[in-house]
């Protein structure tokens, strides 16, 4: 069994705990961007260290392994996403308002953390079956159920069409929303609020004028 290397913080070296926390966050941001653009398996510890301007060995003062970095990135991303989606569902009674806000928040997340979104899109399937990452599938299913409940509630209330399959509808929405991370640019012509507004307009009204 591999022995986990103890994580040394800035406080261990006489520095500020806040500084150590900020540095960890910076390193995780660098790792997420590299994992998303190059792929997790293709990215080495040395790649991350070079991008951060430190020696490879220095990275181990903050993280025990590359896998630990991936774990922290995904736990933070999925944990925050699930928490926010659950809060939206709890706060809203109108299923259309729930769906509106789920879509709007999804585009906001793509705007704020595109690397984490792309990383999850690219790597989640490969993590299936790995005990350390069992939560990825578990939390993903919880997120899926929130969206499905909003869609089925809308069908039952008459707000949404009942002649379409709820699960298939969810998959269409999920893939078209999250895959936009490939082309959306935070400094592009449209901000995420405008993109989500256009998306909802197409989702509810379609393209046909008649």
N, C-alpha and C positions, 0 to 999 in steps of 0.2 A: 504494500500500500504506500502510495506516495505521501510524503510528509509535507504538510502545508507550510510554506515559508511564512513566518510571522511578519505582519505588515508593520513597518515602522512609520510613524507619523512625524510631522514637523515638531510636535511637542517632545518626542523622544530625543530629537537632536537639539533641543533648547530653543526651538522656534515657536511661532504662534500656531495653535491648533487651527485657527481660522485660515491662516496662510496655507497650512497643509491641506485643509478641506478645499480651498480654492484651487490649489495645484492639482489635486485629484480630479476635480471637475474639469479642469482644463485638459488633463491627459485623457479623460474619458471622452471628451469632445473630439479630440484628435483621433483617438482610436475608432470612435463611431464613424467619423468621416472616411477613414481608411478602410474599415470593414465594409462600409456601404459601397465605396467606389471600386475597391480591388477584390473584395470578397474576404470573408473571415479566414479561411484556410490559406489564402495566398498572402495575407498580411502577417509579417513577422514582428516579434518584439523589437527587433532592431529597426524596422520600418517606423514603428511608433516612436521609438526613442529618437531617431534621426529627425523626424518631423517636429518633435518637441525640443530638439536642440540639446539633448542630454545623452549620456552613455547608456547602453542597454542595461547594465547592472544597476543604474540609478533608478530605473523603472520599478525594480523589485523593492525599493524602499516604500513604494506606494501600493503595489499590487503583487499578489503571490504568483500570478500567471496571466497569460493572455485570456484564458478561459474565464478568470475572475472578472476581467474587464468586460467581456461580453455579457456575463451574468448581471453585473451591476447596471449596464446600459439597458438591457432588456427588462429587468425588474423595475427599474425606475420608469421607463417608457410605458410598459403595460400596466403597472400599478396605478400610475397617474391617470391613464386613459380609462381604465375600468372604474376608478373612483369617480371621475367626472361624469362618465356615462350613467352610472348608477344614481348620481345626484340629480342629473337631468330627469331621469325616469321618475324619481321620487317626487320631484318638485312640480311636475306638470301632469295634469289630468287629461288634457286634450292630446290624443295620439298624433295628430298632425303637428302640433307644437313640439312634441317629443322628437319626432322625426326631423323637423326643421333644425332643432338645436343639436341633434346628433350629427347631422351633416355639417352644420356650421362649425361645430367644435372640431370635427375631423379635419376640415380645411385649415382651421387655425393651428392645429397640431402640425400639419404638413408645413405650414409657414414657419412655425417656431422651431421645430426639430426635424428638418427634412432627413438628416443622416440617420437618425434613429428609426424613422418610418421606413426608409429604404432598406436599412439593415434588417428590420423585422420582415419586410416583404421578401427579401432575398434569402434569408437564412432560417426562418422558422420551420420550414418543412424538414430541413436537414437535422434539426434538433430533436425531432420526434423520437422517442424511445430512450433518450439520454436522461437518467434519473435527476441529474442536477437541474435540467431544464424542463422537467415535467410540468411546471407551472405555466410554461408558454402555451401549451395546448389547453390546459385547464382554464386559464384566464381568457384565452381566446374564445372558448366555448361560452363562458359567462357573458362576454361582450356580444357574441352572436345572439344569445337568448334575449338580451335587452333590445336589440334591433328587431328581432322577430316578434317580441311582445308588442312593440309599437306598431308594426305592420299589421299583425292580426287584430289588434284592438281597433285599428282604423278600419279594417274590413268589417268587423262586427258592428261598429257604430255607423257604418255607411259612408264614412269619410273617404275611404279608399275602395277601389274596385274589388269585388269579391271573386271575379272570374280569372284572377291571376294567382299563381302559386306563391305563397308568402316566402318560402325558403328560396325559390328561384329569384324572386324579386330582391330579396336581401343580397344574394350573391351578385346580381347585376349592380346594385348600388355599391356594395363593398368594393368590388373590383374597379368600377369606374371612379370612385372617390379616391381610394388609396393609390391607385396606379398613376394618378395625376402628379405624384411626387416626382415622376420621371421628366415631366415637362414644366411644372410650375416653377417660376423664378420669383423669389421674394422682392426683387427690385424690378420686376417686369411691369408690363403695361397695366395688369389687373392685380389689385391686392386680393388677399384671400377672401375678404368679405364680399367683394364683387364676384369672385369666382363662385362662391357658395350660393349667392343670389341667382346667378345665371343657371347654375346647376339645378336648383330647386324649381326654377321657372320651367326648365326643360323637362324635369322629372314629372311635374304636375300637369303641365300644359302641352308638352310635346312640341313638335315642329309644325304640325298641320294646323292651318288657320280655320278650317271648316269644322 
